[in-house]
Every structure is written in C-alpha cells, then in structure tokens.
Amino acid sequence: KTQLALEELRAAKSAGKSALYVCFNRSLADAMRRAAPVAGCCNTFHELGAWVIRQRGESIDYSTPGIFERLAGALIEAAPAMQATVDLLVVDEGQDFEPAWAAALLQLVRPEGRCLWLEDPSQGLYRREPVPLPDWTVLRSPVNFRSPHVVVTLANALELSDEPMQAGGVVHGFDPQLHEYGDEASLLERTNAAVAAFLAEGHAASDIAVITWRGREHSRVIDAERIAGQRTRRFTGRYTEAGEAIVSDGELQLETLFRFKGPAADCVVITEIDFDAWTEEVRRRLFVGLTRARLKVALVGSVAASGLVLGRLA
C-alpha cells in the first residue's frame, strides 16, 4: 500500500496535478512526509481538522477532552467550502475511518480527479463499520511484502487474517520467540531479556521497537525509562502547540500497539500480551503486532495468552 501511494503521488507531481494523502496514524503520516515527492501533501485526518481550526483563528489545546472529535468535526463542517480542490486523493488506513470522514474527504476531489482508498481489514483495531464505496473498482492483494516469510507463516497458522497471506518479500526471517510471564516482576524481566537478546545478536537499539499490548493508562511497561540498559524513546503524553507528540530522548522505541500501527522496525518485542479467550480483537491485535517486524519478532505473553497461542499452533 505504501509503495502504491508513493507512486500515485509521484505520478501526480510529474503531471503537475495537486495531490493529498490522508491517513489515520500520525506516525504513518510522519513516515510518508519523509518519503513523499511534494512537501505538505501528507496529513492525518485530524491534522487537516487542526488546519481548518487554525485558519479560523482559533487555538487548539490537545489536552482537552474530546479534542479529536472537535478536529474531525471541523473538517467535516468545512468540507463543502473546500470541494473540488484536489486532483488526486489517497486515503490510507481506510479501515480506521468513519463514513462521515470519508464523505468529507471525497468532496475535495475534482469531478475529473482520481481517488484511491487503501485499507487492510485485518488491521481494523477500532472496529469501525466499513466505509461504503459503491460502484468503485476493487483490487485485492493477499501479498505481504514487509514481513519475513516466517512471520507470514505464523500469522497464517494462527488464522489472523480473513484470507491467508502470501509472502512477497525476500527475507526469510527467524523463528519468533515466545517468553511467558506470570507477574509484574517476570513481565519486566522477560521484556528486558527479549530486548537484550536482540542487542546481543548485533542489532542497534534504534532498530528495536517494544510495543505494549495494553494502552498507556494500564501498561506496566510504557513508562520504563530504560529497558535492557537502553534509554527508551516514548510518548510523554504531551503535545506541542502544533499537535506533535512530545517524546523522551532515547534510542529504543517504546510505544503502545495502537500508536505503533503505522510504522515498522527490524526487531519488534510485543509485550504485556494478556487475554484469556481467542476473540476477533485478539486476532487483529496479534496481526498488527506481528506485521510490524521486518526481520525478527519476540512475544512476551501471560500464562493464559501463551497457552492459547501455543494451543492453536499444536
């Protein structure tokens, strides 16, 4: 999806046409901004809403409850006045968009314009209803180019996607490691051990990401200043006036699963995995976590979660 989006943006630039790329996760938008051929064309839906609010001369406080609903509402309200202004619209992470958001964005496309809607239902962590796109040409691809073959094989064995994936990358990968924990002390110990193992294999701390199954409010790992002796780079819970997340100074990426849904890393440790039933939400979270890894992945799971995973592989 990423390469398709970039190719469309390059083609629009070559043709002298205006283009807009919109996604859900800020981290993905940041990555696309670094790769896009034109500055300023890649944004999240909520960043566009923030732009609308600032154009009205209003201030934004990202610590205010309901701020993201306000940002979304601002863009929806302003969309009719912005209609038919874009030659190319690329929407990525479409599975995370609400129908009202889609309706607002589609108004921006000129009648003779082009629109691509990119989505992966297996990554639908927010469980939103699919956006109806009647009469659109639909292309489906089961090929995964990012993940190593062994990760694709594991995801298929666990039936994490509705349809089996095909490995399209050149990296075979390494067998995923499963570390079991029983209490908070062993959770931290196993997480440290997983990171230490990657470091011992020669990987730099900057090439490793630790992602927590739990959210910020309930995680016992997310505030760790160091893991395996490495300073962590983690979201502080605060934003700049421009809406950029303020992160701590460190090399080892530490993030929640939801916030790390867009990016990837060579080595990924998924920690605090804890569930006692195999549900659709569990499938989607495991799918997202496993497919963040470009080379190696380790899982740190509770006794119950580890047992359920191993049971499905038996």
C-alpha positions in Angstrom: 0.0 0.0 0.0 2.8 2.4 0.9 4.6 1.9 -2.4 1.3 2.3 -4.4 0.5 5.5 -2.5 4.0 7.0 -3.2 3.8 6.0 -6.9 0.5 7.8 -7.2 1.9 10.9 -5.5 5.0 10.9 -7.8 2.7 10.5 -10.9 0.6 13.4 -9.8 3.7 15.6 -9.3 5.0 14.7 -12.8 1.7 15.6 -14.3 1.5 18.9 -12.5 -1.5 17.9 -10.5 -2.4 18.6 -6.9 -2.4 15.6 -4.5 -3.5 14.9 -1.0 -2.6 11.8 1.1 -4.6 11.3 4.3 -4.2 8.5 6.9 -5.2 7.9 10.5 -2.0 7.4 12.5 0.4 10.3 13.0 3.4 8.1 12.9 2.5 6.8 9.4 1.9 10.4 8.2 5.3 11.4 9.5 6.9 8.5 7.6 5.1 9.4 4.4 6.1 13.0 4.7 9.7 12.0 4.7 9.2 9.9 1.5 6.7 12.0 -0.4 7.8 13.9 -3.5 5.9 17.1 -2.5 6.1 18.8 0.9 2.9 19.3 2.7 0.7 16.7 0.9 0.7 14.1 3.6 -1.6 14.5 6.7 -3.7 12.6 9.1 -7.5 13.3 9.0 -7.2 15.1 12.4 -4.3 17.2 11.2 -6.5 18.5 8.4 -9.1 19.4 11.0 -6.5 21.2 13.0 -5.5 23.2 9.9 -9.2 24.2 9.5 -9.4 25.4 13.1 -6.2 27.5 12.8 -7.5 29.0 9.6 -10.4 30.3 11.6 -8.0 31.9 14.1 -8.9 29.5 16.9 -6.5 27.9 19.3 -6.1 24.2 19.9 -5.4 22.5 23.3 -4.6 18.8 22.7 -5.0 18.0 26.4 -8.7 19.0 26.2 -11.1 16.0 26.4 -12.8 15.4 23.1 -10.2 17.4 21.2 -10.0 14.8 18.3 -13.8 14.8 17.9 -13.6 18.6 17.6 -10.8 18.3 14.9 -12.9 15.8 12.9 -16.0 17.9 13.2 -14.2 21.0 12.0 -13.1 19.3 8.7 -16.5 17.8 8.1 -18.1 21.2 8.6 -15.5 22.9 6.3 -15.5 20.3 3.5 -18.3 21.8 1.4 -16.4 25.0 1.1 -13.2 23.1 0.1 -14.9 20.9 -2.5 -13.3 20.1 -5.9 -9.8 21.4 -4.9 -7.7 18.2 -5.3 -6.8 16.2 -8.4 -5.6 13.1 -6.5 -6.8 11.9 -3.1 -5.1 8.9 -1.5 -6.8 7.6 1.7 -4.6 5.1 3.6 -5.7 3.1 6.7 -9.3 3.3 5.4 -10.4 0.7 7.8 -9.9 3.2 10.6 -12.1 6.0 9.0 -15.7 6.7 9.8 -18.2 7.1 7.0 -18.7 10.8 7.8 -14.9 11.3 7.4 -14.9 9.6 4.0 -17.8 11.7 2.8 -16.0 14.9 3.8 -12.8 13.9 2.1 -14.4 12.8 -1.1 -15.9 16.2 -1.6 -12.4 17.6 -2.0 -11.8 15.6 -5.2 -12.5 17.3 -8.6 -15.1 15.7 -10.8 -12.4 14.5 -13.2 -10.0 13.7 -10.3 -8.7 10.4 -9.1 -9.1 8.7 -5.7 -7.5 5.7 -4.1 -8.9 4.1 -0.9 -6.4 1.8 0.7 -7.4 -0.4 3.6 -6.5 -3.6 5.4 -9.5 -5.0 7.4 -7.1 -7.2 9.4 -5.7 -4.0 11.0 -9.1 -2.7 12.0 -8.2 -2.2 15.7 -11.0 0.4 16.2 -13.8 -2.0 14.9 -15.4 0.7 12.8 -18.0 -0.1 10.2 -16.6 -0.4 6.7 -17.0 2.8 4.6 -19.5 2.0 1.8 -17.9 2.7 -1.6 -20.5 1.5 -4.1 -19.5 1.1 -7.8 -15.8 1.5 -7.0 -13.3 -0.7 -8.8 -11.9 -3.1 -6.2 -8.5 -4.7 -6.2 -7.5 -7.2 -3.5 -4.0 -8.4 -2.9 -3.0 -11.2 -0.4 0.7 -10.5 -0.8 2.7 -9.1 2.2 6.0 -7.5 1.2 7.1 -6.2 4.5 7.0 -9.2 6.8 9.6 -12.1 6.8 8.3 -15.4 5.5 8.3 -16.9 9.0 6.1 -14.2 10.3 3.6 -14.6 7.4 3.6 -18.4 8.1 2.9 -17.8 11.8 0.1 -15.3 11.1 -1.5 -17.8 8.7 -1.1 -20.7 11.2 -3.0 -18.6 13.8 -5.5 -17.5 11.1 -5.1 -13.8 12.0 -6.4 -12.6 8.6 -9.6 -13.4 6.9 -7.7 -14.8 4.0 -4.3 -16.5 4.1 -1.4 -14.1 3.2 1.3 -14.7 0.7 4.9 -13.7 1.5 6.2 -11.4 -1.2 9.4 -10.2 0.4 12.9 -11.6 0.1 13.6 -12.0 3.8 13.0 -15.5 5.2 13.4 -14.3 8.8 14.0 -16.1 12.1 11.7 -18.1 14.3 9.6 -15.9 16.6 10.4 -16.2 20.3 7.7 -16.6 22.9 8.5 -15.5 26.5 6.0 -16.4 29.2 5.5 -14.2 32.3 3.4 -14.7 35.5 3.6 -11.5 37.4 4.8 -7.9 37.0 8.4 -8.8 38.0 8.6 -11.6 35.5 7.0 -9.4 32.9 9.7 -6.8 33.2 12.4 -9.5 33.3 11.1 -11.2 30.2 10.8 -7.9 28.3 14.3 -7.0 29.2 15.5 -10.4 28.2 13.9 -10.2 24.8 15.4 -6.8 24.0 18.8 -8.0 25.4 18.7 -11.0 23.1 18.3 -8.7 20.0 21.1 -6.5 21.2 23.4 -9.5 21.7 22.7 -10.6 18.2 24.1 -7.3 16.9 21.0 -5.1 16.4 21.2 -1.5 17.4 18.8 -0.2 20.0 17.4 2.2 17.3 16.4 -0.8 15.2 14.3 -2.3 18.0 10.8 -1.4 19.0 9.0 -2.6 22.2 5.2 -2.3 21.7 2.8 -2.9 24.6 -0.4 -4.8 24.3 -2.0 -2.6 26.9 -2.8 1.1 26.4 -0.9 3.9 28.2 -3.3 4.0 31.2 -3.0 0.4 32.1 0.5 -0.6 30.9 3.2 -1.5 33.4 5.9 -1.1 30.8 5.1 2.0 28.9 6.8 4.4 31.3 10.1 2.5 31.6 13.0 4.9 31.2 15.3 2.0 30.4 14.9 -1.5 29.0 17.9 -3.8 28.8 20.1 -0.9 29.7 18.9 1.2 26.8 17.2 4.6 27.2 13.7 4.5 25.7 12.1 6.9 23.2 8.5 7.1 24.3 5.5 9.4 24.1 5.3 11.6 27.2 1.5 12.1 26.9 2.0 15.8 26.0 1.8 17.6 22.6 3.4 20.7 21.2 1.1 23.6 20.1 1.4 22.2 16.6 0.0 18.9 17.8 3.2 16.9 17.6 3.7 14.2 20.2 6.5 15.1 22.6 8.8 12.1 23.1 11.6 11.3 25.5 15.2 11.3 24.4 16.3 7.7 23.8 17.2 5.1 21.1 14.9 2.2 22.0 11.4 2.8 20.7 8.7 2.1 23.3 5.1 2.5 22.2 1.6 1.1 22.5 0.3 -1.2 19.9 -2.3 1.3 18.7 0.2 4.1 18.3 2.7 1.9 16.5 0.2 0.6 14.0 1.7 2.5 11.0 5.4 2.1 11.4 7.7 -0.9 11.5 11.1 -1.9 12.9 13.7 -4.6 12.1 13.1 -6.2 15.5 9.9 -6.0 17.5 9.1 -7.1 21.0 5.3 -7.3 21.7 5.0 -7.3 25.4 2.1 -7.5 28.0 0.2 -9.8 25.7 -2.7 -10.9 28.0 -6.0 -12.5 27.1 -8.0 -15.5 28.2 -10.1 -16.1 25.1 -9.5 -16.1 21.4 -11.5 -13.2 20.0 -11.7 -11.1 16.9 -10.0 -8.3 18.8 -7.1 -10.6 19.8 -6.7 -11.7 16.2 -6.5 -8.1 15.0 -4.0 -7.0 17.7 -1.7 -10.0 17.0 -1.9 -9.4 13.3 -0.9 -5.7 13.7 1.9 -6.5 16.2 3.5 -9.3 14.2 3.4 -7.4 11.0 5.4 -4.5 12.5 8.5 -6.6 12.3 10.7 -6.5 9.2 13.2 -9.1 10.4 12.6 -10.6 13.9 9.8 -10.7 16.5 9.5 -11.8 20.1 6.3 -12.1 22.1 6.1 -11.7 25.9 2.8 -13.2 27.0 0.9 -14.1 30.1 0.5 -17.8 31.0 -3.1 -17.8 29.7 -2.3 -15.9 26.4 0.8 -18.0 25.8 -1.2 -21.2 26.3 -3.9 -20.1 23.8 -1.3 -19.2 21.2 0.6 -22.5 21.5 -2.7 -24.4 21.6 -3.7 -23.0 18.2 -0.3 -24.0 16.8 -0.4 -27.5 18.1 
